[in-house]
Amino acid sequence: MKETDKKEVINLLKTAKGQLDGIIRMTEEDRYCIDISKQILAVQALLKKSNLTVLKQHIHGCVKQALRDGEGEQKIEEIINILDKYIK
């Protein structure tokens, strides 16, 4: 993974981790359910963005190399399986 993308993914995941800690506190404090739900959606968006960055780098790196080496079918199947889970 490119260093800039790696840093972006790490920052997104650390932000999501911090927000999760906040959501736990909000829940423990019996905060308003809608506010908690909004924070959960924010964390999901961060995780989605980080996952897309990881997948993008996988396609541009691992999959591209596998295609050059004539071994792309397995990598393509991996991407299809991930997309299938992502869509559900």
Phi and psi in degrees as GROMACS dihedral restraints (atoms count N, CA, C in turn):
[ dihedral_restraints ]
;  ai    aj    ak    al  type     phi  dphi    fc
    3     4     5     6     1   -62.0    20    10
    4     5     6     7     1   145.0    20    10
    6     7     8     9     1   -58.8    20    10
    7     8     9    10     1   -39.6    20    10
    9    10    11    12     1   -65.6    20    10
   10    11    12    13     1   -41.3    20    10
   12    13    14    15     1   -69.0    20    10
   13    14    15    16     1   -37.4    20    10
   15    16    17    18     1   -60.7    20    10
   16    17    18    19     1   -44.8    20    10
   18    19    20    21     1   -63.2    20    10
   19    20    21    22     1   -41.2    20    10
   21    22    23    24     1   -61.7    20    10
   22    23    24    25     1   -45.9    20    10
   24    25    26    27     1   -62.4    20    10
   25    26    27    28     1   -44.9    20    10
   27    28    29    30     1   -61.6    20    10
   28    29    30    31     1   -43.6    20    10
   30    31    32    33     1   -63.4    20    10
   31    32    33    34     1   -42.4    20    10
   33    34    35    36     1   -62.8    20    10
   34    35    36    37     1   -43.4    20    10
   36    37    38    39     1   -67.8    20    10
   37    38    39    40     1   -38.3    20    10
   39    40    41    42     1   -66.5    20    10
   40    41    42    43     1   -38.2    20    10
   42    43    44    45     1   -63.6    20    10
   43    44    45    46     1   -44.5    20    10
   45    46    47    48     1   -61.4    20    10
   46    47    48    49     1   -41.0    20    10
   48    49    50    51     1   -60.8    20    10
   49    50    51    52     1   -44.6    20    10
   51    52    53    54     1   -62.3    20    10
   52    53    54    55     1   -41.7    20    10
   54    55    56    57     1   -66.2    20    10
   55    56    57    58     1   -36.9    20    10
   57    58    59    60     1   -61.9    20    10
   58    59    60    61     1   -42.4    20    10
   60    61    62    63     1   -59.5    20    10
   61    62    63    64     1   -40.2    20    10
   63    64    65    66     1   -64.9    20    10
   64    65    66    67     1   -39.2    20    10
   66    67    68    69     1   -64.8    20    10
   67    68    69    70     1   -40.5    20    10
   69    70    71    72     1   -61.0    20    10
   70    71    72    73     1   -45.8    20    10
   72    73    74    75     1   -61.6    20    10
   73    74    75    76     1   -43.5    20    10
   75    76    77    78     1   -58.9    20    10
   76    77    78    79     1   -42.2    20    10
   78    79    80    81     1   -67.2    20    10
   79    80    81    82     1   -43.3    20    10
   81    82    83    84     1   -62.4    20    10
   82    83    84    85     1   -32.0    20    10
   84    85    86    87     1   -88.4    20    10
   85    86    87    88     1     6.1    20    10
   87    88    89    90     1    55.1    20    10
   88    89    90    91     1    44.4    20    10
   90    91    92    93     1   -70.6    20    10
   91    92    93    94     1   168.2    20    10
   93    94    95    96     1   -58.5    20    10
   94    95    96    97     1   129.1    20    10
   96    97    98    99     1   -56.7    20    10
   97    98    99   100     1   -40.7    20    10
   99   100   101   102     1   -64.8    20    10
  100   101   102   103     1   -38.4    20    10
  102   103   104   105     1   -63.8    20    10
  103   104   105   106     1   -40.8    20    10
  105   106   107   108     1   -63.8    20    10
  106   107   108   109     1   -45.0    20    10
  108   109   110   111     1   -60.7    20    10
  109   110   111   112     1   -41.5    20    10
  111   112   113   114     1   -61.5    20    10
  112   113   114   115     1   -39.7    20    10
  114   115   116   117     1   -68.3    20    10
  115   116   117   118     1   -37.3    20    10
  117   118   119   120     1   -62.3    20    10
  118   119   120   121     1   -43.1    20    10
  120   121   122   123     1   -62.7    20    10
  121   122   123   124     1   -36.6    20    10
  123   124   125   126     1   -64.2    20    10
  124   125   126   127     1   -41.3    20    10
  126   127   128   129     1   -66.0    20    10
  127   128   129   130     1   -41.5    20    10
  129   130   131   132     1   -60.1    20    10
  130   131   132   133     1   -39.8    20    10
  132   133   134   135     1   -64.6    20    10
  133   134   135   136     1   -40.4    20    10
  135   136   137   138     1   -63.8    20    10
  136   137   138   139     1   -43.3    20    10
  138   139   140   141     1   -65.3    20    10
  139   140   141   142     1   -39.4    20    10
  141   142   143   144     1   -63.2    20    10
  142   143   144   145     1   -45.0    20    10
  144   145   146   147     1   -64.0    20    10
  145   146   147   148     1   -42.6    20    10
  147   148   149   150     1   -65.7    20    10
  148   149   150   151     1   -40.2    20    10
  150   151   152   153     1   -63.5    20    10
  151   152   153   154     1   -41.6    20    10
  153   154   155   156     1   -63.0    20    10
  154   155   156   157     1   -37.8    20    10
  156   157   158   159     1   -65.3    20    10
  157   158   159   160     1   -43.0    20    10
  159   160   161   162     1   -62.0    20    10
  160   161   162   163     1   -45.7    20    10
  162   163   164   165     1   -64.7    20    10
  163   164   165   166     1   -39.7    20    10
  165   166   167   168     1   -59.2    20    10
  166   167   168   169     1   -46.3    20    10
  168   169   170   171     1   -66.5    20    10
  169   170   171   172     1   -34.6    20    10
  171   172   173   174     1   -63.0    20    10
  172   173   174   175     1   -44.6    20    10
  174   175   176   177     1   -65.5    20    10
  175   176   177   178     1   -45.7    20    10
  177   178   179   180     1   -71.7    20    10
  178   179   180   181     1   -22.1    20    10
  180   181   182   183     1  -104.9    20    10
  181   182   183   184     1   -79.7    20    10
  183   184   185   186     1   -61.1    20    10
  184   185   186   187     1   -47.6    20    10
  186   187   188   189     1   -67.5    20    10
  187   188   189   190     1   -44.4    20    10
  189   190   191   192     1   -58.9    20    10
  190   191   192   193     1   -44.2    20    10
  192   193   194   195     1   -65.6    20    10
  193   194   195   196     1   -41.7    20    10
  195   196   197   198     1   -62.6    20    10
  196   197   198   199     1   -38.2    20    10
  198   199   200   201     1   -64.6    20    10
  199   200   201   202     1   -41.4    20    10
  201   202   203   204     1   -61.3    20    10
  202   203   204   205     1   -36.9    20    10
  204   205   206   207     1   -84.7    20    10
  205   206   207   208     1     2.2    20    10
  207   208   209   210     1    75.5    20    10
  208   209   210   211     1    19.5    20    10
  210   211   212   213     1  -122.0    20    10
  211   212   213   214     1    33.6    20    10
  213   214   215   216     1   -78.5    20    10
  214   215   216   217     1   -20.9    20    10
  216   217   218   219     1   -58.0    20    10
  217   218   219   220     1   -44.1    20    10
  219   220   221   222     1   -64.0    20    10
  220   221   222   223     1   -41.4    20    10
  222   223   224   225     1   -66.3    20    10
  223   224   225   226     1   -38.2    20    10
  225   226   227   228     1   -64.0    20    10
  226   227   228   229     1   -42.5    20    10
  228   229   230   231     1   -62.5    20    10
  229   230   231   232     1   -39.3    20    10
  231   232   233   234     1   -59.9    20    10
  232   233   234   235     1   -44.1    20    10
  234   235   236   237     1   -64.3    20    10
  235   236   237   238     1   -42.7    20    10
  237   238   239   240     1   -61.0    20    10
  238   239   240   241     1   -43.6    20    10
  240   241   242   243     1   -63.1    20    10
  241   242   243   244     1   -41.3    20    10
  243   244   245   246     1   -64.7    20    10
  244   245   246   247     1   -45.4    20    10
  246   247   248   249     1   -61.7    20    10
  247   248   249   250     1   -37.9    20    10
  249   250   251   252     1   -60.1    20    10
  250   251   252   253     1   -43.5    20    10
  252   253   254   255     1   -69.3    20    10
  253   254   255   256     1   -37.1    20    10
  255   256   257   258     1   -65.2    20    10
  256   257   258   259     1   -38.6    20    10
  258   259   260   261     1   -74.1    20    10
  259   260   261   262     1   -31.0    20    10
